[in-house]
Amino acid sequence: MSKVFFIADPHFGHRSICKYRPEFKTPEEHDEHVISKWNSVVKKRNHFVWVLGDMCIKNPKYDMKTLINRLNGTIFLITGNHCHLPYYQHPKIQIMPGVLKKYGFWLSHAPIHPQELRGHKNIHGHVHYKTIPDNNYINVCCEVINYIPLDLDDLRTEHTHPDLTQQSTFRCSEIPNNFPA
């Protein structure tokens, strides 16, 4: 059975990531942790992961192709402000437009303007820990969802993500149970 997940801002290959995510001692430790958490829930090729920006940071000393090969699932990437497109020339990755309406949500890297929501919630990244205090915005930045990609079914059934550090409950009661995955 196919499943859909969301995550934003993994920042693979970021040489200075430990400055922003001090729980890690080295960039390699950070990347191994994110890969481990990703693969703990994304198991199969028909598990689709929407990366909402800033998947990899440009680093000429980093082998992104090997790293991407280690990630389970099929990846749909909405590019972010740190995305260097040549890194994403990979058969597992499909690059998508900057803002997309899918699954009854707006998907974007940065949060979209409230007047553009038009009755739909916005799943986004970019803001890291600076979550917008509005139920119309769902922040899926790595550090906010404890580096575990968020399952679309959790949004549909109003369950909480198992290891959220900031957000505690997703209130999506207006989302119909039958919209396509």
Backbone hydrogen bonds, N-H to C=O, Kabsch-Sander energy under -0.5 kcal/mol:
donor,donor_aa,acceptor,acceptor_aa,energy
3,K,46,N,-1.1
5,F,48,F,-2.9
6,F,150,L,-1.9
7,I,50,W,-2.2
8,A,140,V,-1.9
9,D,53,G,-2.3
11,H,54,D,-2.4
12,F,55,M,-3.0
14,H,11,H,-1.7
15,R,13,G,-0.6
17,I,14,H,-1.4
19,K,16,S,-1.6
20,Y,16,S,-0.6
20,Y,17,I,-1.0
21,R,17,I,-2.6
24,F,21,R,-1.9
30,H,26,T,-2.1
31,D,27,P,-2.6
32,E,28,E,-2.6
33,H,29,E,-2.2
34,V,30,H,-2.5
35,I,31,D,-2.5
36,S,32,E,-2.4
37,K,33,H,-2.6
38,W,34,V,-2.7
39,N,35,I,-2.9
40,S,36,S,-1.0
41,V,37,K,-0.6
41,V,38,W,-1.4
42,V,38,W,-2.6
43,K,41,V,-0.8
47,H,44,K,-1.5
48,F,3,K,-3.2
48,F,46,N,-0.6
49,V,47,H,-0.5
49,V,74,T,-3.0
50,W,5,F,-2.9
50,W,48,F,-0.6
51,V,49,V,-0.8
51,V,76,F,-2.7
52,L,7,I,-2.7
52,L,50,W,-0.7
53,G,51,V,-1.5
53,G,78,I,-0.6
57,I,12,F,-3.0
62,Y,59,N,-2.1
64,M,62,Y,-1.2
67,L,63,D,-1.7
68,I,64,M,-3.2
69,N,65,K,-2.0
70,R,66,T,-1.0
70,R,67,L,-1.0
71,L,67,L,-0.6
71,L,68,I,-1.1
74,T,47,H,-2.4
75,I,92,K,-2.8
76,F,49,V,-2.9
77,L,75,I,-0.5
77,L,94,Q,-2.9
78,I,51,V,-2.5
78,I,76,F,-0.5
79,T,77,L,-0.7
79,T,96,M,-0.7
83,C,80,G,-1.3
85,L,83,C,-0.7
87,Y,84,H,-2.2
88,Y,85,L,-1.9
89,Q,86,P,-1.2
90,H,88,Y,-1.9
93,I,90,H,-1.8
94,Q,75,I,-2.4
96,M,77,L,-3.2
100,L,107,L,-2.4
102,K,100,L,-0.7
102,K,105,F,-2.3
105,F,102,K,-2.0
106,W,121,K,-3.0
107,L,100,L,-3.6
107,L,105,F,-0.5
108,S,123,I,-1.9
109,H,98,G,-0.7
116,E,113,H,-2.0
117,L,114,P,-1.2
120,H,117,L,-1.6
121,K,104,G,-0.5
122,N,136,N,-3.2
123,I,106,W,-2.8
123,I,121,K,-0.6
124,H,122,N,-0.6
124,H,138,I,-2.4
125,G,109,H,-2.9
127,V,125,G,-1.6
130,K,127,V,-2.3
131,T,129,Y,-1.8
134,D,132,I,-2.5
137,Y,134,D,-2.1
138,I,122,N,-3.1
139,N,137,Y,-0.6
140,V,124,H,-3.1
140,V,138,I,-0.6
142,C,8,A,-2.3
144,V,141,C,-1.5
145,I,141,C,-1.6
147,Y,142,C,-3.3
148,I,145,I,-1.9
150,L,6,F,-3.0
152,L,4,V,-2.8
154,D,151,D,-1.2
155,L,151,D,-0.9
155,L,152,L,-0.5
156,R,152,L,-2.1
157,T,153,D,-2.2
158,E,155,L,-0.5
159,H,154,D,-1.2
164,L,161,H,-1.1
165,T,144,V,-1.9
166,Q,144,V,-1.0
171,R,169,T,-0.6
172,C,170,F,-0.9
175,I,172,C,-1.8
179,F,176,P,-1.0
